[in-house]
Every structure is written in C-alpha cells, then in structure tokens.
C-alpha cells in the first residue's frame, strides 16, 4: 500500500513509518519542518511538507494514497480541549477525500473514553463517553461522522505509550515532579493507567491498516493497568525525590491540567484487538522503561 502518515516524525509516527516500510509498504510522511525532513527521507519515506493546520495539504496527501494513518496531534496538553476539537477538523478534511472508496483511514483516540463500566477495564466494544465528558472523544465523534459519509474508518485507542525517553502523560508529570521537588500520587495510588511500548504500538497501526476493517476499534494495550503509586515510586527513585500521597482536593493545585487524569482509574483490555489482528506485544513494560529513563533527552 501507499500510506499517508500524519505525525510521521513524532515518537510513534516515526516508528510506524519504519514498520510500514519494513513490511513492504510505501509511505508519504507529513512533515511540517525542513529540519526533520532529512530523517524522514533517510527512513525511506517520501517527504510531504504540510501541516494539520492546513486542510488543503491534508486533502492532497490523502488523495495521493491508498490509505491514511492519522497520528499527528498537538501535544501542548495545557490546551488539550482545543487540540481535540482541532483534531475533529483534521479528520473531517481527511475523510472528505476518502469518502466512497475502500481506502482505509485509521484515526487515533484514547482508551479512557471506553472506561464506562466502573471497576472494569475499558473494552473495545464498550459504550463510550462523549466529548462533553472526555475531550479526546471528539476524534471518535468525527470518525462516526465521516463513516456515515462512506469512509472506511477505524480507531486505534492509545494508552500511555512509552520508551525510555517518552511515556505519554507521564512525561509532563515528570517535569512537574522535578519542578515541585516531589513525586506524588492521589489517595492510595491504586488507580491504574494502561501502557504499551512504542514499537508494539507501531506494529498495531500497520496491522490495522492492512486489515482495513470498517468501524473497527483497537486497543494498543500491552499492560492493562499500572498503578500510579508504582509509577511515582520508580520515578522518585530515579530522580532521588521524595514520594508522597496527596488528597483528591489537592490534585488540582499539584497537577494542574493533569489533575483530570491523575486520580482516574483507567485500566484497558486489548483482548479483542489481539484476537482480530493477531497482535502480540513483546516490548518492555512501563516500569522497566521508567527504570531506564533518559533524562537528558527528555
């Protein structure tokens, strides 16, 4: 396939590009920076200069492809709600080109929007919350709209995607811990965050676009849930910082925008995904990567 990848130079996207090319696919990689274009070309991709803020560039890139993997996202989490709404517009632009064809569109969401059965892991076929309750649901709402217009769209829901340099929401949490001089968790810290190594996630995206199943939901989850207390403790050990519990009412003051996630129990299952795609994650676990955390690069 000739696959248009947005976010092709990002932490996940660059691995997806390599996985696709290793499997024999061609890649058109969306890149907004001349500086990163050389690395993308060195990986064997065709560099396509553009931006998710430019709908015309998105439509042109999608038109030149046999399918699209949409990974680009503004990771300034201080404006998380607006970024999610912007993603709604990106999916609309990509879908406008693919409507009425079998060419697949794989979009990205998050596992927490399917945590709708209290105490149980999010499952691929669970009911989901709307964007009024979780901003990231905007992406799946947009996917449903383009699906109704005849787009072959499916969803990959991400957990905390990690390697020794980047770990999803944990990376900004580490910056907060260093600034405040302490690592914290909320209450007893038994609330869980799902996780997967970045190379396993990259493989899942490739399998999803090769499968090209309309309206499929996939969970890129290797570990159903790692307790936030364990996360804070291993970071505290690596940073030589004290680790403490804070009350729920203190979470906003300590975590800021991250408080919307810090106390939530967000386990997720990938049983259905593994069965559908034959996906078997093999990478290191989250705690293992945090034990090897590379602070200089971060």
BELCOR-V193456 format. One record per residue. N is the residue number from 1. RES is the residue in one letter. PSI is psi in degrees with one decimal (* if undefined). OMEGA is omega in whole degrees, -180 to 180 (none if undefined). D_LAST is the distance of its C-alpha to the last C-alpha in whole Angstrom. Layout:
BEGIN
{{N | RES | PSI | OMEGA | D_LAST} {N | RES | PSI | OMEGA | D_LAST}}
END
This chain:
BEGIN
{{1 | X | 156.5 | 172 | 34} {2 | X | 107.2 | -169 | 33} {3 | X | 126.6 | 174 | 30} {4 | X | 120.0 | -177 | 28} {5 | X | 117.9 | 171 | 24} {6 | X | 151.5 | -176 | 23} {7 | X | 29.6 | -171 | 19} {8 | X | -16.8 | 179 | 19} {9 | X | 4.5 | -179 | 16} {10 | X | 178.0 | -177 | 14} {11 | X | -45.4 | 178 | 12} {12 | X | -46.1 | -175 | 15} {13 | X | -39.6 | 180 | 18} {14 | X | -33.6 | 177 | 17} {15 | X | -35.7 | 176 | 18} {16 | X | -43.0 | 178 | 21} {17 | X | -48.5 | -179 | 22} {18 | X | -40.2 | -180 | 22} {19 | X | -42.4 | 179 | 24} {20 | X | -47.1 | -178 | 26} {21 | X | -40.0 | 178 | 27} {22 | X | -27.7 | 180 | 27} {23 | X | 1.5 | 176 | 30} {24 | X | 5.2 | 179 | 32} {25 | X | 159.2 | 170 | 31} {26 | X | 147.7 | -177 | 31} {27 | X | 131.5 | 166 | 28} {28 | X | 113.1 | -174 | 28} {29 | X | 120.1 | 176 | 24} {30 | X | 128.5 | -177 | 24} {31 | X | 129.5 | -179 | 21} {32 | X | -6.3 | -174 | 21} {33 | X | 127.0 | 175 | 20} {34 | X | -32.8 | -178 | 22} {35 | X | -36.4 | -178 | 19} {36 | X | -10.3 | -176 | 18} {37 | X | -36.6 | -177 | 21} {38 | X | -43.4 | 180 | 22} {39 | X | -38.4 | 179 | 19} {40 | X | -43.6 | 178 | 21} {41 | X | -37.6 | 179 | 24} {42 | X | -27.2 | 177 | 23} {43 | X | -9.4 | 178 | 23} {44 | X | 8.3 | 180 | 26} {45 | X | 155.6 | 169 | 26} {46 | X | 122.3 | -178 | 28} {47 | X | 130.4 | 178 | 26} {48 | X | 106.8 | -178 | 27} {49 | X | 123.5 | -179 | 26} {50 | X | -169.1 | -175 | 26} {51 | X | 150.3 | 175 | 24} {52 | X | -13.5 | 176 | 24} {53 | X | -3.4 | -178 | 26} {54 | X | 95.0 | -177 | 29} {55 | X | -34.4 | -179 | 31} {56 | X | -40.4 | 179 | 33} {57 | X | -34.6 | 177 | 31} {58 | X | -45.9 | -179 | 30} {59 | X | -39.5 | -180 | 33} {60 | X | -42.7 | 178 | 34} {61 | X | -43.0 | 179 | 31} {62 | X | -37.4 | -178 | 32} {63 | X | -26.1 | -178 | 36} {64 | X | 4.0 | -171 | 35} {65 | X | 166.8 | 172 | 34} {66 | X | -5.1 | -180 | 35} {67 | X | 161.0 | -174 | 32} {68 | X | 134.2 | 168 | 29} {69 | X | 116.6 | -176 | 26} {70 | X | 108.1 | -179 | 24} {71 | X | -19.6 | -175 | 21} {72 | X | 137.1 | 179 | 20} {73 | X | 141.0 | 177 | 19} {74 | X | 112.5 | -175 | 17} {75 | X | 25.5 | 168 | 14} {76 | X | 90.6 | -171 | 15} {77 | X | -9.5 | 176 | 16} {78 | X | -17.3 | 176 | 18} {79 | X | 44.3 | -172 | 21} {80 | X | -44.4 | -177 | 21} {81 | X | -46.8 | -180 | 24} {82 | X | -38.5 | 179 | 25} {83 | X | -38.7 | 179 | 22} {84 | X | -39.3 | 177 | 24} {85 | X | -36.8 | 176 | 27} {86 | X | -36.2 | 180 | 26} {87 | X | -31.0 | 176 | 25} {88 | X | -43.0 | -180 | 29} {89 | X | -36.8 | 178 | 30} {90 | X | -45.7 | -179 | 28} {91 | X | -38.1 | 177 | 30} {92 | X | -44.1 | -179 | 33} {93 | X | -45.2 | 179 | 33} {94 | X | -42.8 | -179 | 32} {95 | X | -29.6 | -178 | 35} {96 | X | -26.7 | -180 | 37} {97 | X | -31.3 | -173 | 37} {98 | X | -10.4 | -176 | 37} {99 | X | 137.6 | 177 | 40} {100 | X | 5.8 | 178 | 43} {101 | X | 172.2 | 175 | 41} {102 | X | 0.7 | -177 | 40} {103 | X | 125.2 | -173 | 37} {104 | X | 148.3 | 172 | 34} {105 | X | 118.7 | 177 | 31} {106 | X | 119.5 | 179 | 28} {107 | X | 167.0 | -174 | 26} {108 | X | 138.0 | 178 | 24} {109 | X | -164.0 | 180 | 24} {110 | X | 146.1 | -179 | 23} {111 | X | -29.2 | -176 | 24} {112 | X | -22.9 | -178 | 25} {113 | X | -11.6 | 177 | 28} {114 | X | 11.7 | 174 | 30} {115 | X | 68.8 | -173 | 30} {116 | X | 1.0 | 174 | 33} {117 | X | 107.1 | -173 | 35} {118 | X | 130.8 | 177 | 34} {119 | X | -8.8 | -179 | 33} {120 | X | 152.7 | 179 | 33} {121 | X | 147.3 | 171 | 30} {122 | X | 134.9 | 178 | 30} {123 | X | 156.3 | -174 | 32} {124 | X | -35.1 | -176 | 32} {125 | X | 11.8 | 176 | 35} {126 | X | 154.3 | 166 | 35} {127 | X | 151.9 | -178 | 36} {128 | X | 156.5 | 175 | 33} {129 | X | 163.8 | 179 | 32} {130 | X | 173.7 | -179 | 33} {131 | X | -15.0 | 176 | 30} {132 | X | -21.5 | 179 | 32} {133 | X | -34.9 | 177 | 31} {134 | X | 115.2 | -173 | 27} {135 | X | -32.9 | -175 | 26} {136 | X | -18.1 | 178 | 25} {137 | X | -16.0 | 178 | 28} {138 | X | -35.5 | -179 | 29} {139 | X | -41.4 | 180 | 28} {140 | X | -30.5 | 173 | 30} {141 | X | -40.7 | 177 | 33} {142 | X | -37.9 | 178 | 32} {143 | X | -40.0 | 179 | 33} {144 | X | -36.5 | 179 | 36} {145 | X | -47.2 | -178 | 37} {146 | X | -30.0 | 176 | 37} {147 | X | -39.6 | 178 | 38} {148 | X | -22.0 | 178 | 41} {149 | X | 5.8 | 176 | 41} {150 | X | 21.7 | 178 | 41} {151 | X | 135.9 | 175 | 38} {152 | X | 88.1 | -173 | 37} {153 | X | 140.5 | 173 | 34} {154 | X | 168.3 | -169 | 32} {155 | X | 132.7 | 168 | 29} {156 | X | 120.2 | 178 | 25} {157 | X | 127.6 | -175 | 24} {158 | X | 145.5 | 167 | 21} {159 | X | -147.6 | 170 | 19} {160 | X | 110.2 | -176 | 16} {161 | X | 126.7 | -167 | 15} {162 | X | 156.2 | 162 | 12} {163 | X | -172.2 | -178 | 11} {164 | X | -6.1 | -178 | 9} {165 | X | -42.5 | -174 | 6} {166 | X | 140.6 | -177 | 7} {167 | X | 47.9 | 176 | 10} {168 | X | -131.3 | -179 | 12} {169 | X | -17.4 | -179 | 13} {170 | X | -30.7 | -180 | 11} {171 | X | -50.7 | 175 | 8} {172 | X | -28.4 | 176 | 10} {173 | X | -39.5 | 178 | 12} {174 | X | -41.8 | 178 | 10} {175 | X | -40.7 | 177 | 9} {176 | X | -43.1 | -180 | 13} {177 | X | -43.6 | -179 | 14} {178 | X | -38.8 | 180 | 12} {179 | X | -39.0 | -175 | 14} {180 | X | -9.8 | 177 | 17} {181 | X | 18.9 | 179 | 17} {182 | X | 149.8 | 174 | 18} {183 | X | 137.6 | -174 | 17} {184 | X | 153.5 | 168 | 19} {185 | X | 162.7 | -174 | 21} {186 | X | 129.2 | 178 | 24} {187 | X | -129.2 | 180 | 28} {188 | X | -6.5 | 178 | 28} {189 | X | 19.4 | -180 | 25} {190 | X | -4.6 | 176 | 26} {191 | X | 145.9 | -168 | 25} {192 | X | 143.6 | 173 | 23} {193 | X | 129.1 | 177 | 21} {194 | X | 161.5 | -174 | 21} {195 | X | 160.3 | 173 | 19} {196 | X | 146.8 | 177 | 18} {197 | X | 145.4 | -173 | 17} {198 | X | -34.5 | -179 | 16} {199 | X | -35.0 | 176 | 18} {200 | X | -39.1 | 179 | 21} {201 | X | -42.1 | 179 | 20} {202 | X | -42.8 | 179 | 21} {203 | X | -38.1 | -180 | 24} {204 | X | -42.0 | 178 | 25} {205 | X | -42.2 | 179 | 25} {206 | X | -46.0 | 180 | 27} {207 | X | -36.5 | -179 | 29} {208 | X | -42.1 | -178 | 30} {209 | X | -28.8 | 175 | 31} {210 | X | -37.1 | 178 | 33} {211 | X | -42.5 | 177 | 35} {212 | X | 46.8 | 180 | 35} {213 | X | 120.2 | -179 | 36} {214 | X | 137.0 | 174 | 37} {215 | X | 17.7 | 178 | 36} {216 | X | 149.5 | 175 | 34} {217 | X | 126.6 | -178 | 31} {218 | X | 140.7 | 176 | 29} {219 | X | 117.8 | -180 | 26} {220 | X | 63.8 | -172 | 23} {221 | X | 121.6 | 174 | 23} {222 | X | -42.1 | 177 | 23} {223 | X | 124.0 | -175 | 23} {224 | X | -34.4 | -179 | 25} {225 | X | 123.5 | 175 | 24} {226 | X | 127.6 | -175 | 21} {227 | X | 139.1 | -178 | 22} {228 | X | -27.3 | 175 | 20} {229 | X | -42.6 | 179 | 22} {230 | X | -38.1 | 178 | 20} {231 | X | -48.2 | -179 | 17} {232 | X | -38.6 | -177 | 17} {233 | X | -41.4 | -180 | 19} {234 | X | -34.7 | 176 | 16} {235 | X | -41.5 | 178 | 13} {236 | X | -40.4 | 178 | 16} {237 | X | -41.8 | -179 | 17} {238 | X | -36.8 | -178 | 14} {239 | X | -6.4 | -175 | 13} {240 | X | 43.8 | 179 | 17} {241 | X | 151.4 | 175 | 17} {242 | X | 152.0 | 179 | 20} {243 | X | 132.9 | -176 | 21} {244 | X | 156.3 | 171 | 23} {245 | X | 140.3 | 174 | 25} {246 | X | 151.8 | 179 | 26} {247 | X | 156.2 | -179 | 28} {248 | X | -38.5 | -179 | 28} {249 | X | -13.0 | 176 | 30} {250 | X | -9.2 | -171 | 27} {251 | X | -41.2 | -179 | 24} {252 | X | -43.9 | -179 | 24} {253 | X | -35.9 | -177 | 24} {254 | X | -49.3 | -172 | 21} {255 | X | -14.7 | -178 | 19} {256 | X | -132.8 | -178 | 20} {257 | X | -25.8 | -178 | 20} {258 | X | -10.6 | -179 | 18} {259 | X | -22.8 | 179 | 21} {260 | X | -16.8 | 179 | 23} {261 | X | -27.1 | -166 | 21} {262 | X | -36.3 | -176 | 21} {263 | X | -1.9 | -174 | 24} {264 | X | 140.6 | 173 | 25} {265 | X | 112.8 | -169 | 26} {266 | X | 45.6 | 179 | 25} {267 | X | 155.1 | -179 | 26} {268 | X | 143.4 | 178 | 27} {269 | X | 151.1 | 173 | 29} {270 | X | 21.5 | -176 | 29} {271 | X | -44.9 | -179 | 32} {272 | X | -38.4 | 179 | 34} {273 | X | -45.5 | -179 | 31} {274 | X | -39.7 | -180 | 31} {275 | X | -41.9 | -178 | 35} {276 | X | -42.0 | -170 | 35} {277 | X | -7.7 | -174 | 33} {278 | X | 29.3 | -177 | 33} {279 | X | 127.1 | 179 | 29} {280 | X | 94.5 | -179 | 28} {281 | X | 140.2 | -177 | 24} {282 | X | -2.8 | -174 | 24} {283 | X | 171.3 | 177 | 20} {284 | X | 155.3 | 176 | 19} {285 | X | 169.9 | -177 | 19} {286 | X | -47.5 | -178 | 16} {287 | X | -39.4 | 178 | 17} {288 | X | -40.9 | 179 | 17} {289 | X | -37.0 | 178 | 13} {290 | X | -31.7 | 177 | 12} {291 | X | -20.3 | 179 | 14} {292 | X | 19.1 | -173 | 12} {293 | X | 130.4 | -180 | 9} {294 | X | 99.0 | -173 | 6} {295 | X | -34.0 | -177 | 5} {296 | X | -48.8 | 180 | 5} {297 | X | -38.7 | -179 | 4} {298 | X | * | none | 0}}
END
